[in-house]
Structures are given as structure tokens and as C-alpha cells.
Amino acid sequence: MSAQRILFIASEAAPLIKVGGLADVVGALPSALMELGDEVRILIPKYGAIDTRLLTDLKQVGNLAVPWQGQLVSVSLELSRLPGTAVPLYLLDAPGMFVGNAIYYEHGGPGGMRLAQERYLFFSWAASHAWSQLGWSPTVLHCHDWHTAAIPALLSLVPPAAPPTVLTIHNLEGQGKWSAAEVFSWLGLAGNETASLKYRDGSGDLNLLQLGIRNAAAVNTVSPNYAQEILTPEYGAGLSADCAARPGGVTGILNGIDVRSFDPSSDIRISARYSSDTAAVGKLANKRALLSELGLPLADGPLFGLIGRLTSQKGVDLLPASVPAIVQAGGQLVVLGSGVPEIEQLTIAAIKPYARHCRVIVKFDARLARCIYAASDFFLMPSRFEPCGLGQMVAMRYGTLPIVRDTGGLHDTVRDLRKYRAGTGLVFGPATATALTATVRDALRIYRQPDTMNSARQRAMSGDFSWRRSARAYQRLYDHVAHPH
Ligand code: ADP
């Protein structure tokens, strides 16, 4: 495999600018690739929300003019490093395009959607002009989600000939749909300049994610199983036919987690540190500390944890029916998360009669999340769909056995210990409260079998969830597009 020079083009990069998991991938994968010998740089918009004090040695490296809405817009390129890493970071700026604290304007109604559409179409168009002016020549352009998905189509309109593109879909639901006539008027195009712009989605709109799926040299999503699921109408969000039409298919590469940060043997934010040899004792110490912090007694059954967005995607509305079963068998439940108000209320109401052994904490709290991962015996993640999912991997790293629905990345990362000797959790099929409750009842039984618990815990903790493993798979994908056979 030959070393590549990869330019990541994205809307978020942790720790500088983060809304969701996309930022974590763009923040972590480049370093893992560099450790394997590739050269990687990142290009993001220079948002007003970025704290420029974090950017060392920020310097101007380029200036270009980009046609947009009937004018020539002056675009500047600055170079620094992604904080805390050795990864060079380009920031692309243009007057008025990235000001303000909102990134996606997602709460701004139709006006917000229009602003987001303009912002990311402009960014994609400007990046299609800028990649050749960096003073560094990438061999692969790696785009992420709808915000930069138009780039593979737009590149054919801008000389010189561009390197091959990879598009990673982190979330198929965000697509960037807009009226084709308006989009082409912003770009100053008729729309018939190249065949790459001919696609329209089911509603007749120009759909930026669809353009990417149709035109990128390779498309992947963040788990192998989700890559299969999105070929079906049920999971395809209207784009299943576009995914299925790709000659090379859509591949799946699991995300990693930061195994240095999420490490129970060195995590200073949990009450007691432990390794797989000392997990039984260490986890009990963390359980005592967490229950005491939350004002709960130590019961003799297992502690179930749930951390995540309280939404229907996460299947949190399936949980209430399991609460009586948990408490009646001596178990306890702690839920940490926020999300849709109705689902928050449903969850709070469900534990009310069982408040002596259950807590729902509606907030985002990274420290408390670590304490719950460390203290729990089982981690609930009954998602309806899950492109990859990080919670189940963090849970296993902390020796907490995930209870997951058999979907997306959950299918790829958790093996059912009721079926496989190498099992690391419990996996159920139907997205129903009955199926979840039956699985929870099995977990309550398994908890009373210390040997089964201990060996499953050991296996869960020895899994490789590192970015290095993901980076190797991305290297194969880059190599494939750079040297098509
Ligand atoms: P998502 O679909 O939200 O990206 P993931 O499982 O991929 O779901 O990642 C969510 C991550 O955010 C997990 O590591 C989870 O622990 C963390 N998280 C979610 N909600 C909270 C919260 N309320 N407080 C602390 N951490 C949270």
C-alpha cells in the first residue's frame, strides 16, 4: 500500500468546532492515519464560532476569487494545526459567509435551512477551487456528509483535473435538498454543463448528498451493517436506489473511540480505576460512589445505564415497560441524556413509581457519563437505527455489557452471549418494548451467574475499538481509489 496525501474537507473538526460525532471522526482519524504513514490535512470553514486563540502559528497561505451569486467573491486560506495534534489545518474564509455562532442554523426554520444550504454549497464550491492552491498536492479528497457531498460533482467544472474523491456518510438523514434552479443560479451555472449534475431526488430537488453518492469514486458509511441496511427503503432515507446503483457498492468502516481517553485504568474522572483483571472490584467501587452521589441505596441486582439522546432513533420510548421488571428483580436504572421533550417526560414518568432505585438526569454531563459507564453492569442502547454508535463501544471498554437492538453498527460491535461463546452483550431483534423487556429479564438472570458475567466482561474489555483499526480500513479505501484496478 502506498502512502497517500489526503485532504479532509468537512464542516466540523473536534476540538475546534463540534456539533456531533462527525467532529470526532474528523478530529481523530487524521492523526491515526498519520501514525500509519499517510500525510493528512484538513480543510474547514473559518466560522465566527471558532476560538482563534487555540490556533497556533495561524498564517495566510492563499487567496482566490470564486464566482458566486453573480459576483466574484474573495476567498482566503489560512493554515494552522488542529489543536492537540500534528495535523495541518486549513481555514477557508469569505466575507459574510461563516460569521455568527450558528453552524447549521438548524433551529432557524426555513430561513435557517436556506442559510445552511447557501453556506455549505458555497464552501463546497470554494473548496473545489481551493484544493489546487494549497501549496500541497493531495492524492485523495475525503468529503463528509451532505455539507461537502457536492464536491465530487462540482470538481468536474473547475480545472485542473482533481484527484479521486471519497465520501463518508455519517448520517444519511441530512441531505441538503434544495431547488435545482436556485442552486444553479447561485453557482452561475445552467445545470447542463456536466452529466454529474443531472441527478434529482424523489421530490425533484437537487440533493447534495445524492450528488456525492452518485459521483464520488468511493462511498462509505460508518459500519458494515449500516452500509447494507441503507440499500433498503426502510433505512435508505429516499436514497437507497442511489446507494444500490453504485458499481462498487457502499462500504462500511467502523468508527473508533479515543481508547486513551476512555480507559478505566487511567480515567481520573471515575472514582476507582480498574483493568480487566480487577473489573469486578473496581466496578463495584464505582457503583457505590455513583449510587451515593445520586442518593440511591446499593441494591443486590445489576445496575442498568443508558446515556444518549432521548429520541425515538435511540429507542428510548421502548424503555418504560422494562422499568418494573428491573426493579422487581432487585436491579437499578440510571438514565443520562436529553432530547425530545415528550420522550424525556415519558422516561421521567416511567421511573416515578420506582424512584427509590432509578434516576433520570436530563442534561449533558461528560464526567457523569464516564461514572455511569464505569459503574453499570449493563448498558442499554435499543436504537431503531444506528449508523455506528459510540456508546456501546465505550461501555465495553469499561466492562459494561451492552444490551442493543440488532441494527447498524450495534450489530457489528456486540455479540450476543446467549448465542455465542465469544459473546460480549445481549442483542435483540424487534424494535418493541416486549422484546427489550424479555432481553432485560435475561440480563437480570445472567447477572446471577458470576462466571458468565466475568468472562463476558473480560471479552468486552479486550475488544479493539481503536482508531488505528479504522485507519487501516480507510487506507485500503484510499489505496483503492488512488490505484483503481
Ligand atoms: P449519537 O447518535 O448521538 O452520535 P453515539 O452513541 O454515536 O450517538 O455517540 C454519542 C456519544 O455522546 C456517546 O459517547 C455518549 O456517551 C455521549 N453522550 C450522549 N448524551 C450524553 C449526555 N447527556 N451526557 C454525556 N454524554 C453523552
Residues whose N, C-alpha, C, O or C-beta is under 5 A from the ligand:
A	BS01	ADP	G21 I307 G308 R309 L336 G337 S338 K363 F364 D365 A366 A369 G389 L390 G391
